[in-house]
Amino acid sequence: MSDRLMSKRKPAFPINERLKAYLVKYNRSTKIPVFYEDLLRFSGSIVVYDENDEDTLWVRCYYPDHERSDIDTSLKRIYTILYSDGSDDSFKFLNIDAIDYCTFGNSKPFRVKVRNILNDSVTYFYVKKADASRIYGLEFEHLLSPHRIGFLVYRDTLIEEHISGIPGDVFINDMLPTCDDRDKTYIAKQFVKFNERCTIRLLGDMRSYNYVVIPTHDFDHVAYQIRAIDFDQQCFEGKLKVYRPQFFKENYAMVKLVADYLQESSIEQYQKEERSQVAKRLIITQKRYKQLIRCMIADEISTRENVKQLRRELMNFSNDISFKRAKSMGHILKTALNFVKRNYQDISSKEFEEF
């Protein structure tokens, strides 16, 4: 898939009052002591290289001495709010080792490295410019994927927890070639499920550097999970292929793995499993989901042209004429999730349908 199939740059969308109220209700919004714009006032920077002396596209920021102390204290407080109860008790055990700024991508995030001086354990979190579509992406990840995710929003600033794992491009280049056949079969299975999950919930741009692979030792083998780490492209693009990781050239090695190690019947079975799991999560989280999708239906997080194109392509893909009535990206996503729920999970109650 060529990059020209995606928009050159996705605009940031403001957080409207309805979404703000949702974030407050579910403890996603809280007052924080430093904003994204505050971190932009760095006085100098140096390039951050990886262990192979390759440019990581991150720069390490330096701040005037009279500002750095206040910034460090504010970032420590954000850490305690994100991971604890926000109290000052653990401040004395924390150190801000680095503040890095990403020069690549839409969100231009800051990555904050926090170290516990008692045991040298390191944790990261990100400070970003708040964007409504990204927040929808984070919240739908929390509700509809196997993974929970922590984030906070205050005014125009988004605080996002770090998702640990091996970046997909690094895994494909450095680790995948050394995996045995059993591992490759398991990874292929997980890519099918990941591909299906992204398509169902319309999370786009899952190129290899936008997800991580998480290996876990389990008895006599290593299990693998594939997890999204970038949620900037939730329901923006009009092309359906953008929401299907299999069509990105960066994922060719994963697609070939699926073709080489899985039979067509197995692929279909794993797709059905993932659809059923999403349908079950819709039921479990239905009260919160209904409030979130209502916010999204009333929100404007894409262009009219993209809405029309995605509506048409999904109708052709699913043969479901319900997409024809969708007037917004939120309405399209609701229709897609209703299609999954209707076909892969029986629900006795009519309450879920009637909103």
QUIJOGI-V726840 format. One record per helix or strand of 3 or more residues. SS is the DSSP state (A for helix, B for strand). FROM is the first residue (numbers start at 1). LEN is the number of residues. If there is no record, write none. Layout:
SS,FROM,LEN + SS,FROM,LEN
This chain:
A,3,3 + A,17,9 + A,36,4 + B,44,6 + B,55,8 + A,65,19 + A,91,3 + B,94,9 + B,110,7 + B,122,8 + A,132,13 + B,151,4 + B,157,5 + A,168,11 + A,181,21 + A,208,3 + B,211,8 + B,221,8 + A,240,4 + A,245,3 + A,249,13 + A,264,21 + A,286,12 + A,304,15 + A,321,5 + A,329,16
